Amino acid sequence: MAGMSPLFRRRAEPRERLVTLVRKPGCHLCDDAELVVGKVCGDLGVSWEQKDITEDQALYDRYWEQIPVVLIDGEQHTFWRVNEQRLRRALTE
């Protein structure tokens, strides 16, 4: 694309994203986070998963005081309360 104006550059292909909700049973904040994550990921066609902190010692050690925790592509995005607009923005940038 040498000599081509920046206005005519090809857009990068969207990449596959994965959102992970780290949670525990009986956690009302986790239930709230699940609703937001499910809605945003459903709207955007983004894959998501849930992991139970009580079944994974490494997650327990790292996130016990912060759950629910939302990871995007393995990197921590937020914890405790999930803001729908912030999550949506992070997944579309």
Summary of the structure (lengths in Angstrom):
residues: 93
radius of gyration: 16.5
end to end distance: 24.1
largest distance: 59.4
contacts: 231
relative contact order: 0.22
helix: 42%
strand: 23%
